[in-house]
């Protein structure tokens, strides 16, 4: 079972035993004996050479579901350059023949796999689901016009997102005292510390910027998300993987910000070119550029943009989540395989 599926999704179904196997244990013949003695195997996406080589060599003879984050990499890969990437490509092709079902994180990914890639054995298993608790997750007060906007940016401070441009866009004179920018992630390498250094300078100049120079404990992270007015994300929609494949956020790959918005009932401010899931469109604002972002924040502050309706939709979306949808998807993927695997 994958470590990402530790919620008690089968509370009333009488599972006799379950086990979570870390990828540190690969390769091991005993691990695959345990797999093949199970009723149903749930596996998170395989990335490392060690994982892929193990699953390439050993048989997998039980109904299974592979949780994948990169649809093209598994269902429509192109042969890459480079020895390591090419070997991973070949092993991925071999492992794919053993997959009973694929689980994807978002509805756009599922539609893409079925409609564009022609895959039928794909079901929806989000990153996280139905952990919304109104008494815990809702802030004491929702946003009110004319109060500073708490804009939280979850994620590691790295080159993958242009934090320096974000700091320049938000920390400008006309937004001073109107926006509290919260960089909710630890710095990654030298560039991450460069971001921290710039954030510190701006904070000393009177701009409201908060940041962490170390790992953020879960309780601190959750508290910041709870009190956020806006969850912000900036990313390039195309994503080249380490395995030499090209994925597209909102199409063949999903971003964690979408599930965080849904699970924690938050309004999101996302890039205009990002192809959002239909589920979260009603709780999303979009921006075209960093200059556009500054104008949107000013409009939220002065009430030209009323975020109240989007907050209401975010709450109703979170409250409507039902973990039994995921249970049914798991049940269906198991039942469609069990007859075939019982013949092997």
N, C-alpha and C positions, 0 to 999 in steps of 0.2 A: 504494500500500500504506500502511496506517496505521502510525504510529510505534510503536504498542503491540504490533505483531506482528513484531518483529525477530528472534525466535528462529528457528533454522534448522529449521523444521518439516518441510521437504522434503529432508532430508540425502541421501537415496538416490534422489531422483526426477529428478535431472538438470535442474534449472532452468537455462536458458541465461543469463538476466539478470533482475534485479529492481531496482526503484528506489523510494525513499521520497520522497514529494513533500510538502513542508511547506505548511501552509495559508497561509503568508505569500505564496505565489506566486499566489493567487487574486485577482481573476479573470484568466484567461489562456486564449486559444484554443489555444495550444501545449500547455498542460497537458492539455486534453481530447483533443487529437490523440494525445498519449502514452497516455492512458487507452484510447482506441479502437484503438490499435495493440498493446495488451497482450492476453494470453490471459485474465487473470483480475485483477479490480480489487478490492482490499480497502480499505474506507474507514471511518475512525473517525467517530463521530457528529458531525454538522454542527450547530454551535451559533450561530456568528456570522452576522450579516446578510450579510457578504461571502461566506462559504462557501455559504449557502443561495441567495443570488441567483445565484452562479456556476452551481451545479448546476441551478437552475431554468431558466437560459437555454440552456446548452450540452447537446447530446445525450450520452448514455452508452450506447454500443452494444455493450458487452462484458459477459460474465457477471461479476457483481459480488456482493459481500457487504458490507452496511453493519453495522458494529458499533454497536449502540445501547445506551445506558445508561438510557433512559427509554421504557418500552414504550407508555404511554398517549400520550405526545407524538407518537409516530410511527404507532401503530396504532389509537388511539381518542381523538384529540384533541377538545377542546371549543373552540369559538370564543371567544377571550379578549377582554377589554376593552383598550383602548389601541391607538394606531395602530401602533407598532413591533411589539407582540406579535401583532396581527392580521395584519400583513404577513408576519411569520415563520410564522404559522400557515398562511397561504395558500401560501407558498413550500414549506413542509414537505409540504403536500398534493400539490403539483406534483412535488416530488422523489420522494416515496414511489412514484409511478407508474413511476419508473425503477429502483426497487430490485428486484434479482433475488432476493436472500435477505437475511434479517436474522440477525445473530449477537448472542446475548445472553450476559451474563456468568454467569448462575446458572440452576440447574435449575428453581427456582421461577418465574423469569421466563419460561422456555421453556414450562412448563406453563400459566402464566397466558395467554400469547399464544395457545397452541393451544386450550386448553379454554374460556377466557372470552372471548377476542377473536376466535376463529375463524380465526387465521392458520395456514397450513400451511407457509409458506416461512420457518421459524425454526429455527436450529440453535444448539448450545451452543459458545461460544468464550469461556472465562473470561478475566478480566483478566490473570492470570498463571497458568502451569501447568507442572508438572513441572520446576521449577528447584530442587527439594529435593536437598540433598547432605548425607548424614548426617555426613560428616567435617567439614563446614564449618558446618552449621546447628544441630546438636545441642549443647547446653551441656555443659561438662565434668562437671557434676553436676545431676541433676534435683532438684526440690523435696523437702526433708525437713521433716517436722513439727517445729515449734518453732524454725525459722529464719525470719528476716525474708522476707516475700513480696515479690519484685520484680514490681510491677504496672506494666506499660508501657501508656501511652495514646498510640497513634500518631495524628498528625493535627495540622493547624494550630490554634493557640490562637485561637479566634474565638467569636463569639456563637452559632454553630451548635450548640455543645455547652456545657453548663452546668458549666464548669470550677470556678467559685467554689463551687458546691454540692458538687462532688466533693472539693475541698480541705477543706471543712468536714466532710464525712463521714469522710474518711480520717485527717485530722490532728486526732484527738481523743485524749484522755488514755489511754483503754483500749486504743488501737492503737499507742501510742507505742513504737517499737522493734520493732514486729511487721510493719510494712509499709514498704517503700521505694517511693514513688510517683515514676514517671518520666514527665514530660510531654514526649513525643517529637515536638515540632513547634515551629516558630518562631511568634512572636506575630504576629497579624494586626491592625494598626491600634492605636488607642488602647485598645480593650478587651483586646486581646492583651497589651499591656504592663501593664494593670491586673492581669491574671492573674499575670504574672511578678512584679509587685511583691508581691502577696499570697503567692505561693509563697516569695519571698525572706524575707518576715517570718516565715513558719512554719518555714522552715529555720533561721533565727536563734533560734527558740524551741526548737530541738532535734528537730524533726520531720524525717524523712528524705524530702526532696523534691528532685528534680533537674530542671533545666529548661535551655533554651537561649534566648538572646535574639537569635539569628541563624539563618541557614540551617544545617541539619544535614547535613554531608557523608555520602555514601552509605555509606562504610565505618563511620562512627560509628553511623548508623541501623541497619545490619545487625548490628553487634556488640550493640547494645542489644536488638534483637529476639531474637538468639540467646540471650542470657542472661536473657531474661524468663521468669518462672514463669507469669504470667498476662497475656494481652492484654485490656485493658478498653476498652469503648466505650459512650458514652452519646449517644443521638440521638433526636430525635422521629421516629417511624416514618412520618409523613406529610411530604411534601416538596413545596412549591410551587416550580416551576421559574421561571427568568427569562422563559420564553416563555408564562407564564400557565397552565400545566398543573399538575395535581396527581398526584404519584407516591407510591407506598407502598413503603418499604424492605421487602425480603423478599417482595414480590409483583411489582410492576411495575418495581422498581429494586433493585439489589444494592449492598451496602456493601463497601468495600475490606477491612474487618476480616475478613470471612468468607474471602476468598481468601488473606489473609495468614496466618490460622490454619491453613488447609489446606496451603499451600505451605511453611510454616516449622514445621509440627508443634507447634502451640501450643494450649494450653487457653485458651478465651475466656470472658470474663465479660460477658454481653450483656443488654440490657433484656428483661424477660419478655415484653413484647408484640411483640417482633421475631419474625417468622415465619422461622425458620432453615431453611436447606437441610437435607434429610435427611442429607446427607453429613457435616455437622459437628455434628449434635445430640449424638453420642456423645462429643464433646470440648468441650462447652459447659456452663457454669454460667449460671444466669440470676438476676436480681435484680428486685424489684418497686419498690423505692424506695431512696433514699440511706441511710435507716436500715437497711433490709434488707441493703444492700451491706456496711455496717459489721459486721453480725452474721455474714455469710458469710465475710468476711475473718478474723474472730476464730475461726470454726469451722475454717477451713483451717489456721490457725496451731496450734490445739490438737489437731488431728487428728480432730475430730468429722466434718468433711468430708474424705474421703481423695481427693486429686486424682490419686493414682497410676494408677488404671484409666483415667482420662481422658487422662493423659499417654501411656499405652501405646497407646490408640486413636488419638490424634493422630499418633503416630509411624507406626503401621501405615497410616493413611490417606495420609500423605505418601509413604510408600514404595510404595504401590500405584498412584500416579499414573503414567499412561502417555501420553506426548505423541502417540502414534499415534492415540488416540481423537480428538484435535483434527484431526489430518491427515485421518482418515476423514470427519469432519464437513465439512471444507473440500472434500474430493474429491466428496462427495455433493452439496453445494450447487452445485459447478461442473458436474458431470455432468447435473444436473437442468435446467440452464439452457442448456447448449451447443447442444442441438438447436434450441431456439427462437431463440437469438441468431444461429445460422448462417443462418437463413432471412431475417434482416433485411438 
